[in-house]
């Protein structure tokens, strides 16, 4: 019974500590004030901006690539159509 209580307490402490973990920066804090200071820090904000910038750039590159692929397909279809017309003549 005592061992179960110890496990329950350890689990509760682990859950509480998880509340003060910053996944973006991979940092663990044991006090709310430390965690709050970190969230409001320049380093955290800088990493957040960098992450958002990378996401935007990735999305832009993906859409740009799909647009380029569409253009290539259109050109290939035009060439095939022109070849088909030449063969008919």
C-alpha positions as CSV (number, residue, x, y, z in Angstrom):
1,X,0.0,0.0,0.0
2,X,2.9,2.4,0.9
3,X,4.6,1.6,-2.4
4,X,1.5,2.4,-4.4
5,X,1.2,5.8,-2.6
6,X,4.9,6.5,-3.4
7,X,4.3,5.6,-7.1
8,X,1.2,7.9,-7.2
9,X,3.1,10.7,-5.7
10,X,6.0,10.2,-8.1
11,X,3.5,10.2,-11.0
12,X,1.9,13.4,-9.8
13,X,5.3,15.1,-9.5
14,X,6.2,13.9,-13.0
15,X,2.9,15.3,-14.4
16,X,3.5,18.6,-12.5
17,X,7.0,18.9,-13.9
18,X,5.7,18.2,-17.4
19,X,3.6,21.4,-17.1
20,X,6.9,23.4,-17.0
21,X,8.5,21.9,-20.1
22,X,9.2,23.9,-23.2
23,X,9.1,21.5,-26.2
24,X,10.4,24.2,-28.6
25,X,13.5,24.8,-26.6
26,X,13.7,21.4,-25.0
27,X,14.1,22.8,-21.6
28,X,12.6,21.7,-18.3
29,X,11.7,24.0,-15.4
30,X,10.8,23.2,-11.9
31,X,9.2,26.5,-10.9
32,X,6.4,28.3,-12.6
33,X,8.2,31.6,-12.4
34,X,11.3,30.2,-14.2
35,X,9.1,28.7,-16.9
36,X,7.2,32.0,-17.3
37,X,10.4,34.0,-17.5
38,X,11.6,31.6,-20.2
39,X,8.4,31.9,-22.2
40,X,8.8,35.7,-22.2
41,X,12.5,35.6,-23.0
42,X,14.2,36.7,-26.2
43,X,15.7,33.3,-26.8
44,X,12.3,31.6,-26.7
45,X,10.7,34.2,-28.9
46,X,13.6,34.0,-31.4
47,X,13.2,30.2,-31.7
48,X,9.4,30.6,-32.2
49,X,9.9,33.2,-35.0
50,X,12.5,31.0,-36.6
51,X,10.2,28.0,-36.5
52,X,7.3,30.0,-38.0
53,X,9.6,31.3,-40.7
54,X,10.7,27.8,-41.6
55,X,7.1,26.7,-41.8
56,X,6.2,29.6,-44.1
57,X,9.2,29.0,-46.4
58,X,8.4,25.3,-46.6
59,X,4.8,26.0,-47.5
60,X,5.9,28.6,-50.1
61,X,8.5,26.2,-51.6
62,X,5.9,23.4,-51.8
63,X,3.3,25.6,-53.6
64,X,6.0,27.0,-55.9
65,X,7.2,23.5,-56.8
66,X,3.6,22.4,-57.5
67,X,3.1,25.4,-59.7
68,X,6.3,24.6,-61.6
69,X,5.3,21.0,-62.0
70,X,1.9,22.1,-63.5
71,X,3.7,24.4,-66.0
72,X,6.0,21.5,-67.0
73,X,3.0,19.2,-67.5
74,X,1.2,21.9,-69.6
75,X,4.2,22.3,-71.8
76,X,4.6,18.5,-72.3
77,X,0.9,18.3,-73.2
78,X,1.3,21.1,-75.7
79,X,4.2,19.3,-77.3
80,X,2.3,16.1,-77.5
81,X,-0.7,17.8,-79.0
82,X,1.5,19.5,-81.6
83,X,3.2,16.2,-82.5
84,X,-0.2,14.6,-82.9
85,X,-1.3,17.4,-85.3
86,X,1.9,17.0,-87.3
87,X,1.3,13.3,-87.7
88,X,-2.3,13.8,-88.8
89,X,-1.1,16.1,-91.6
